[in-house]
Amino acid sequence: NDATQACAYLPDETQLGTIDAVDAQPGVVYQSHPTPVLKEETVHALRSVARNYFEKRGENWGLRDVALEELLSEGSEWTHELDNALTEVIYPLSRSGFIGDHPNSSLTVTSATIFVGGGYPGAAVATTMLERDAGMITAHIDLGADDICDEANQQLKVMGGLFMESLVDVSSDDATSAVVGPLTPGELVVHRSTERTAAMILPSNLHEIEAESKKQNKHSGLDNPTRTNILKAAETSRHYCLRLTLTLKNTGNQEETAEAPAEERSYRLRSFARFRDDDRVRFLTLAGIIDVKDYENHFWLGFDYSARANTEHEVDISQRMSDINKAVFHLLKAAELRPTDPRVQFQLGNALGSRNNMMHQTGEGAEQYEDLSEVADALKRSSQIETAAVKLGIHDISDLAICLNGLASTLCKMGEFEGAVDAISKWGECGSIRSSLKPEDLASCEPKNIPQFEWIKAGDRDVAITTYGETSVFDEDDIALIRAAADKRFAQANGAQTSRYTMQYEGNREVHLDDLCKSDPALKERMDSILKDKIYPLVREAFKDGGGNGGHPPPLGALSVYDSIFVRYNGDVARKAGRIGASQPLHQDGGMYSVNIALNAHKDDDPVNGFTGGGTFLEALSIGDGETVRRPVRAGHALLHRTTERHAGAPTTSGIRDILVIFLTARRPEKPISNEYTYGIETGMRLQTMAKELPRDQCLSGLELARSYDPMNGELSYWLGVHLLQGDPNDPTDERWEEICRGVETLEAATQLNPADARARYHLGMAISTRHKYAMRTKRAHLLPPAAEVASRIIESFEEAIRLEKICEEAGCKNGFNVAAG
């Protein structure tokens, strides 16, 4: 039906064209024509009718698409030349390059669509999704760009291109090898529809930028000059392309029932099957039988079998084992047919890992982590392929970060901690480019109008800074802009969760600033300006000496936004749900620095509309007699601290408290520096989380390594000390005695690094007691301090732990350990 009616206004193939083309070969990824298939006037006409179409509908920004048929009423001066391009170039090139000899069939167009994107702050690089198309052949024609006045980028010439996943070379750092282009307006690229591709916006000198970057020895990580220039090109140009989907239709005896090609039937059956429930596998299997060469049939079968094996825990283990073996079989086949699809490699790694766990459960595997090398290999390959898409701006970091996390976890289980650290470092770099908000420009002059600030101290220790004075981080217009955007998003969500984080509580609502900026370019521009003029220089100035107490100095690479969240605490809703108020528990943040900006007033400052309670509970302030809960001096001002500073959202007991929290990290230095480890803080925290899930010996090794990456983070010493004490109490060996002693020393270090940590004080008391009992039982009493000293230290540790925990509890932010036992 589609072949006959979908694009009846376009001609079918009638005869072979006159151009030279190669015979159909499986190894050919794409075909192109040496000259543009559409003249400049035709390209301009198509772009104009598409622009007019979107402008009439108020859709002149964002990613848009329109069926070519819809534009016929806007003007048709382009139709004759497009018809000629189809019959004289596109059909012959498609048949000779990919289709080959199919008697009694002709090529026809089933879909013709113009795609447009770019030309605004934060614009996506890809103007189409990275995916395969329907049909048998895709013809991509570049349509050029609208000129957009941008004084800062007048010299930047923008063109189009095509990212082709099959061209990714994992052995090379040069991701541009997967780009077909830059393409001139009217230029054609033809490829099989099974290829996963994305139309994209490029600087015209793409390959020169890449070559110069290598020449200058600028790092080839995720954040590199090539990616920076591609993102800039996407923001400064509104770019268009035309994509045609071609298939074959039966031209033989019209009395016979026309049968779609096997490729079409398999694709459509698979698309149908994916939305089925009980019989999905059955239909996917049938799709695979119809077209044995389409790897996606195997991919989706493997995905489905894997999901069944991992979710149906009430099913007999033998059935789950059967399902996971089928998953591995199909995913291995998919990887063989298409080795450059990162989804296949990722799912294969997961399926192999699940099979390893099930074999251990059934006794078929001697050790749980006996052989995970195949898992690691698959995840590593997936991350390498996905890295190319991220380097070019085709994808954000979401999928790559998940894959790297899985790879690091697997390598930890294998005891290969050096490899795990490398994966975690790359994961940390993902965080530095997660946000579309602009990073710090290290080359720009220092702004002079940053807010005044002062340190909040606990004794001699710098804990956090608070801004004050006439110059605030946000002015009233900024606050109104952000709150209005959040209100709109909450209303659209209609109660659904709007945060990627899972730690959600009654009375709390969150939305990511990047999500707000995607639909509001004006908000993004304003936030970029505030980051550049106020927040980045404020952090540089405040932490330039490590905060005055030996902390980490600011990184050498450019500061950037790791994440930013608008948080709404509704005290009334929380109280109705039985909570003290709307709050967050004690925690550390991700990234390097946290910036907490107040967006409305407390009841003390606004008796009519203000909230009660609320603020940031800073655990370090439990030492001393000062207030432990702090709020910015007024709306628009900020509270800043290191992300490793343990803190909590104190309960907002009535009204609404709105804040914007910005988590900052840093890009890698442009040129590699051997003595600077950009993501040491994040590596320590992430490695600690993974190590705690491992068997004890590996756990201790992982925690020791985590501590070495950030020895100033008391949290890392705390968890190492806790796990050192958790060994076999009946083991009389010297090794066990040394572990217990190291546990005491490590917990002592934790209390020195963070004297206000009630947990560390409590476990230190338990550790000293454990050491004393163990020494008495194993005839090592002579190695102990005097009994009176031991008793005094135990009592002191427990008393201080109880005192600190009571302060936390009074603030509504307790740790929750067993005070009665202490």
N, C-alpha and C positions, 0 to 999 in steps of 0.2 A: 504494500500500500504506500509506504513512504517513497519507495523507488519510483513509483508511478505518479504520485500526486504531491509530495512534499514541496518540491521546488520546480513545479511545472513551467514556471516562467524562464527557467534556464535550460539551454539545449542539452540533449543527450549526446553521447559519443556516437558518431556515424561512420567515421573511417579513421585509420591511423594517420597521424600528422606527418609532417615532413622533417621534423627535427631529428637529430641523431641522439640516440639514447642506448644505454647498455641493456643487455638481456636481464630479465628478472633474476636476482641473486639473493639468497638468504642473508648474506653478510652485509649488504648495502643498507645503511641506516637511513640515509636521506638522499634526495636528488634535488638539484637546483638548476636554474637556467642562467646562462651567462649574462643576459640583459634583462632589465625589468619587463614584465609581461603587461604592465599597465603604464600608459604614458602619464607624465606629470599632471596634465590637465584632468585626466580621469581620476587619478589619486586625489587631487584637490577637490573634485566634484563629490566623490564618495565621502571624503572627510567633512565637507560642508553640509551635506544632507544629514549626516549622522549628528553633527554638532547642533544643527537647527532642531532636529528631533528631540535631543536631550534638553536643550535650552527651553523649549516650549513646555516641557514637563518639569522644569526646575531641577533637573538631574545633571547639572553641568560640573559635578565633582564626584569623586569616588569611583569605584569600578562599575562600569555599565556595559550592557550589551543589548543589541537589537537585531532582530531577524532582518535580513536584507529585503525581504518582501514588504516589510513595514515602511521602507523608505521609497518605494516606487512612487507613492503619491507626492513625495517631496521633490522629485526630479528624476529623470531617467536618461540623462545625457550620457551616463556611464555604461548603460546596458549593452550597447553594441560592442564596445571594446572588451568587456568582460566575457561576452559570448565568444568572441574570437579567441581570447586567451584560453578559454576552456577547450574549445574544439581543436585549436592549433598547437597548444603547448601542454596544458595540464593533463588532458586525457591521454595523449600519446606518451608523455613522460611517466605517467602513473602506470600505464599498461606495460610499457617496455621495461621499466625499472622494477616493478613490483608484482604486477598481476600476471604477466605472461599470457599464454594463449588459453582463452576461455571461449570455446565455440558457442554460438547462439546466445551471446550475452554482450551487453554494452554497459559502459560506465555511465553513471548518472549522479546528480547531486541530490542528497537527501537533507542537507542542512547548510545554510549560508548565513553567517552571523558576523557582524562587526563588533569588535571588543574595543573598549577605550578605558584608559586609566592614567594616573599620574597627574602632576601639575598642581599640587597643593602640599602644605606641610605634613610630613608623615606618610606621604603616598607610598603605596606598595610598588615594588619593582615589577612583580609579575602581574600582567593584565589578564591572564587566564589562570585557572587552577592547574597545578602540576598533576596531570592525570592523562589516561588514555581516552581516545574518542570512540564514538560509535562508528559504524561503517567499516570500510576496508582501507581507505586512503584518506589522509588529511592533507589539504593544500592550504598553506599559510602564505598570505600576501601582505607585505608591510604597506601601510598607508601613510606613514610619516607622522608629523606632529604639528600641533598648533604652537606658534611662537608665543611665549609668555614672558612679559617684561620682568626681568629680575636683575637689578643692577649688580648684585654680588656675583652673579654667574653669567655675565654677558658673553664670556669667551667659551662657555660650555655648549658644544654642539651635541644634540641628542638624536639618537637613532633607535631603531628597534632591533630585536634579535629573538632567537629561539633557544631556550635551554632544553637539551636533550639528555635525559638520564642515561641512555645507553652509551653516551660518549664520555662519561665520567671515568677518569683514570686515577685509581686509588694509589698508584705508585708515584704520582706527581703532586706537588703542591700547587700547581697551576690549574685552578678550577675553570679558567676561561676556555680550556680545551673542550668543555662540554657545551660551549656556546656556538651556535651557528649565527654568524653576524660579526659586526653590525651590518644590518641590511639597509639598502637604499630604498626609498619609497617606490613601490611597484615591484620589488624583487620577490621572487617565488621560492618557497621551499616545500617539497613534497615528501611525505613519509608515510609508513604504514600506520594505521590507526592504533595498532597495539603499542606503539611507542609512547612512553610517558613524557610529555613535553609541556612547556609553559612559555607563552609569549612574554617578552620582557622588554624593559626600557634600558638603554645603554648609552654611555658616552661614546662618541664617535671614535675616540682614540683609546678604546678599551685595551687593546693588546699592547699599545705603547706604554700605558700606565702600568700594566703588569710587568713589562720588561724593565722599566725604570725602577720599579719597586725592588726587583731582584738585584739590579745593579747597585742600588743604594744600600743593600743589605737590610732593608726594612722587613720586619718579621712577617711571616706568611701565615699567621694565625687567623682566627675568625675575623678579627677586626684588623683590616689591612687597607692600604690606599685604594686598591681596586674596588673593594666593597664600598668604601666611603664615597668614591666618585660615582658609583652606580646609584647609590641612594640619593645623592645630590641630583643626578640626572632625572630620577623618577619624580623628585619634588619640583623640578623646573620645566617640565614638559608634559603636555597632554597628548598622549600617543594613541594611535589607532592601528588596528590590523583587521584583515578579513580572513576568516577561516571557513573553508568549504569541506564538508564531509562527503566522500564519494563512496558508492557501492556499485555492485553489478546487478543488473536485472535481466531476466530471461527475455530474449527476443526471438525465440523459436516459435513453435506451433502455439498459437494463442489459445487453442482449445485446451491445451494442457494447463494444469495448475502451476502458476509461476512459483518457483521455490527460491527463497532467499539463500545466498551463499552460506556455507557452513559457519564461517566466521561471524556472520550477522546473527544467525540463529543461536549460536553458542553465547554470544555477548548478551543478547536480549533475554535468553533463558536464565543466565547467571544474574542479571540485574533483577529479574523477577524473583529468583530464588532467595536472594539475600534478605528479602522482606518477609519470607515465610518463617514459620516456627517449626512445627513437627516434621515437615517433609523437606526442609531446606537441603539437607545432605543428599537426598534422593535427586532433586532437581540439579544440584551442582554436579553430581556424578554424571547425569545425563548430558549436561553442558560439556563436560570433559570428554565424553565419548564422541560428541558431535565434532569437536575441534580439539584434537590431541596436542596441537602445537601451541595453544594459548595457555601460557603459564599461569594466568590469573585464575583459571579454574582450579588448578592445584593449590594456589595460594589461598583461596577462600575455603576450599575443602580443609586444608591444613589448619586454618584459623578456626573453623567451626569445630573440628574434632578436638583441637586444643582447648577451646572454651568449654566443651562438654566435659572433657577429662578433668578440668580444674574447678568446675562449679558444681558438679553433681556428686557431692561428697557422700550422699546417702546411697549411691550406687556401689555395687560390689567392686572392690579394688581391681579384680581381674578385668572387668568391663572398662574401667577407667584406664587400665594399662593398655588394653586393646585400642582404645580411642587415641591415646597419646602416641602409640606406635604408628597408627594411621596418620596422625598429624605430622609426625616426623617424616614419614614416607613422602607425603604430598609436598611438604615444604622443601625437602631435599630435591624433589623433581622440579619444583618451581625455581629453586636457586640454580639448578642446572640449565633450565631453559632461559632464565633471565637473571644473570649474576649481579646486575647493577641496580636492582630494586631494593632499597634499604628496608622496606616494610617486610619483604620476604626474609631477609637475613635476621631482622629483629625477632620476628615470630618464630623462626627456626631456632634461634638461641633460647627463647623462652620455652619452646616445646622440649628441646633437649634438656634444659634445666629441670623441667617438670618430670620428665622421664627419669632423670637421675634420682630425684626425690622419691618417686614411686618405687623404683627398684630398691632403694634403701628400705622403704616401708615393708616391701614384700620379702626382703632378705636376699634379693638377687644381686645386690651390690654390697660389697664388704664394708665400705665406708661411704658416708653420705656425700662427701666431697672428693671421692676417689679420683674421678676423671671428669673435670669440667673444661678441659682444653677446647673441646668442640664448641661448647657454649660460648667461651670467651672469643674464639675465632669468629663465630657468626656475629656476635655483638660488635666486635671490633670492625669487621667489614661493614656492617650496617652504619656505624658511626663515621667511617671514612667516606662512604658514599653520601650520607646526609650532610657531612661537612661541606661538600662542594656546593650543595643547594643553599646552605647558610652563608657561605663565603660570598656568593653572588647575590644575596638578598632575596632569593626565590622563596625560601622558607624562613620563618622565625626559628627560635632556638628550642621550641617546646619538645619536638620529637627527638632532636639530638641530645638534649639534656636528659631525657628519660633513658635513652640508650646508653649514654655515658655513665649514668647512675647504676644501671644494671651491669655494665661492664666492670665498673669499679668494685661493686659488691661481689661479683663472681671472682675477680682476681683476689679479693680479700679472702674469700673462702678457700682459694687455692694456695693461700699463703704468699702470693706474689704481690707484696705490698708496694714495691717500687712501681710496678705497672699500674697498680690501683691509684697511687698518688698521681701518676701521669694523667690517668682518666679523670680524676677529681680536679686536677688543674685545668683541664680542658672544660670540665663542667663549670668551674669557676669563671672561665672566660666566657662561657655562654651567658652567665649572669650579667657580665659587663656589657653585653649588647642586647639583653632581653628587651629593654625598653626602647621605644621609638623617640623618646625625648633626647635632645641633643646632649652629647658629652661636653666636658670642659674643653675649651680651646686654650691649650697651654701657650700658644703663640700670641694671644691677645694681651693688651695692656691690662694691668690690675685696676679694676673699678675702685673708686674712692668712696662710694656711698653705701657701704655695707652697714648693717645694723650694729649698734654698740652691743657688747656682751660682757658677761662676768661669769666666773666659775662658781659652781656650787660645790662645796668641799665637805668631806668627811674627815675632820682633823686636818692633816696635811695633804690628804689625797684628793686630787681633782676627780670629780665624779661626772658632772655634766655642765653644760653652759646654758645660760638663759639670755635671750636678747632683751634689750630694753631701749627706751628713748623714742624720739619722733620717727625715726626710720624703722619701719617694721618689714618683715619678710613679705607679707601680703598687705595690700591696702583694701579698703572697703569694696572697691569694684572687683578686685581679684576674688575676694571671699564670695561675693554675690554670684560671680560667674561659675565658680566651682560648685557651690551649693545647689545652684539651679540645674547644672548638668547632672549632679548626683540625684536630685529629686526626680528629674525626668527619667533617668535610668531605673530607679527604684519603681516608679509608676509603670514603666514598660514591662518590668520583670514580674509584676503582679504577685509578689510574694516569693518568687523563685530565688534560689541562691545566686548571687551576683559576684561571688568571690571564688577564686581557685583554691583558697585555703580551706581545709576541712575543720579547723578548730572554731566552730561556730556555736554561739550560745543564744538563748532567748534574750531578746532586747538588743542584740548586736546586729548591725547590718554593715556590709563592706562592699565596695566596688573599686576596681583597679583604675588608677588615673589614666593608664594607657587606653583602657576600654572607653573612657569618657572622651579622650582626645581623638580617637578614631572617627567619631561622629561629630567632632567639633574642632575644625582646624584653628579657629580663633583662640580656643582654650589652649591648644598645643603651642601656638606661637607665643602666647602670654607666659606659659610655664617655661618654655625654652629661654625666654628673656629673663625671668626671675632666677632660674638656675644659673645662667651666665653672669648676671650682674650682682647677685646677692648670695645665693646658697653655696655655690662652689668656692668663691673667694672667702666666704665666712668660715667654711670648714678648713680651708688652707691656713687661714690666719689663726683660728682657734687651736688647731692641733699641730702647728708648725714645729713645736718642740716636744711633740709626743704628749701634749697635755700637761707638761710640767712635772710628771712623776714617772718618767722613764717609759712612757707608753710608745706605741708604734708611731713614728712620724708619718705624715701623709705620703701616699705612694708616689713613685716617680712618673707613672702613667697618668693619663687624664682621668679625672673623676667622672663617674657616670651613674645613672640611675639603675639600681638592681631591680627595684620594684617600688611602687608607690600606691598607697591605699587610702581612700576616703573611708573613714570609720564613723558610723553613727551609733552612739550609745543612747538607748532609750530606757531611762531608769524606771519609768512607769510600767512599761511592758515587762521588764525584768522582774519587778516586784510582784506583779500579778502572776508570774510564772513560779513564784516561790523563792526567787533569788534575793540576795541582799541588795543587789543593784546590777546594772549592766557593766561588765568588767572583762578583763583578760587575766589569766593566771601568770605567775612568775615565769619568765622565759628569757632567752637571748634571741636576738634577731639575726637574719642573714645579711651578708654584705659586710661593710666596714664601719659605716657611720649611720646613725638613725637621726632623722630630723622630724620633730613632732610639732606641727603648726596648729595653733588654736584657731577655730573658725567661728566660734560664738562665745558669749560671755557667761561667766559664773553668776549665780544669784547675788553674790556680794557686789558685783558690778552692774547687774541688770536685774533688779528685784522683780520685774514683771515677767520677762521672758527667759531669765537665766536658769541654769540647771543647778542642782545641789550634788555634793560629793564630787567624784571624778578627779582626774589628774593622773600623773605618772608616779607610781610607788617605786622609788629607787632604793633597792635593798642595801646599798652601801651606806645610806644615811641612817641605818638602824644603829650604827655606832655613833654615839653622841646624843645630845638632847634636842637637836633640831627637828624640824618637820621632815617626815619621810615622804610625804606626798607633795609633789610640786606641779604647778601649772604655769604655762607662759603668762607673762604679766598682763596681757590683754589679747583680744582677738587679733590675729595677724602676726603676733610674735611667736617665737619658737623656743623649744627645749631641744638641745642636741647632746648626744652621747655616743660612745663607741657601742657597736652592736653586741659586744661581749659583756657589757654592763647589764647584770641581771635586773629586770624591772617588771612591772605589772601595770595593767590598767586598773586603777582603784575604782571601786564601784560607784557609778553614777546613780544616785538614789532617787532622783526625780528629775523630770524634764529631759531635754535632749542635749547631748554634748556631741558636737561635730569636730573632728580633727582630720588633718591630712598628714599621713606619715610617709616620709620619703627615705628609702634605704639606699645608701650610696655605696658603690664599690669602685673599681678602677679598671681602665683598659690596660693592657700590657704596654710597657714602654715601646715606642715606635721602633727603636733599635734594641736588640737583645742586650741585657745587662746581666752579667754572670752573678753578681752579688746581691741582686734584688729579686725577692720572691714575692710576686704581686699577690698571690692568693694563699699565702701561708695561714692567715686567720681562718679562711673558709675551709682550707684543706684540713686543718686540725679538727674543726667542728664536724665536718662531713665524715672524716675517717673515724672519729669517735662514735658517731651514730652507727656506722656499719660494723665496727669492731664489737660493739656490745651484743650483736646478734650471732657472733661466732662461738664455736667451742672454746673452752677456757684458755688453752695455750695460745691459740691464734688471737683470741680476744686481747690478752695481755700484750702480745707483740704489737697488735694494731693500736692499742691505747698508748703504749710507750712511744710509738712513731707519731701518733697524733699530737701528743704533748710536745714532742721535739719541734713541731712546726709552729706552735704558738705557746711557748713555755710561760707566757704571762697570763694566760687564760686559766683562772682557778678552776673552772668547770672541768677541764681536761685532767688536772691533778686529782680532783674530787673523784671522778669516775674510775680512774686508774687505781686509786687507793681503795675504793669500795670493792673492786673486782680482785685485787690482790688478797683481800681478807676472806674471799669466798671459796677458798680451797677446802680440801679434806681436813677436818679437825683432828682426825685420828692418824694422819700421816706424820710420823716422828722424824722424818729426814731433815738434814741440814737445809735442803732446798726449800722445804716448806717453812722452816724457821726464818730463812732469809726473806721469803715472800711476805710473811707477817711483819717483819721489821721494816721492809720497804713500804708496806701498806701504811704503817704508822708514820713513816717519814713523808710519804706522799700526801697524806691527809694533813699533816702539819704544814706542808707547803701550800696546800689548798687554803687553809685558814689564814696563812700569811698573805696570800695573793688576794683573798676576799675575806677579810675578818668578819664580815656581816653575814656570811653564809651559815645559817642555822643547821643545815643538813651536814655540812662539813664538820662543824663543831660536834654534832651528835655522833657521827660515825667515827670521829677521832677518839671520843670517849670510849666507844665500843671497841675500837681497834686497840687502844692501850690496855683495856680490860682483857681482850682476847690474847694479846701478847703475854700478859702476866700469867693467865691461867695455863696457856700452852707451855710456857717456860717451866712452871711448877710441875706440870704433868710429865714433861720430857726431860727433867733433871737439867734444866738450863737456868736455874734461878740465879746462879752466879753472874749471868750476863745481864740481869735486870738492874735498873736504878733502885735506890732504897725504897722500901715498901711505902713509907710515908709520902715520899715524892710522887710515887705512882698513884696513890690514893688521892692526893691533892690535885694532880693533873686530871684524873678521871672526873672528880667532882667539879672542878673548874670548867671542863669541857661541857658537861651536861648542864650545869647551871647557865652557862652562856648560851647554849643551844636553846634552852627553855625560854630564857629572856628574849632572845632574838625572835623566836617563833611567835611569842606572844605579841611582839610589836607587829609582825607580819599579819597575825590574825586580827589585831585591832584595826589594821588598815584594810582588812578584807582580802588579803593576799597571802594566806598561809601556804607553807610548803606541804603540810599534810603528813609529816612523819609522826611516829608514835611518841608523843610528849610524855605520856604516862610511864612508858618504859624507861625513859631518861630519868 
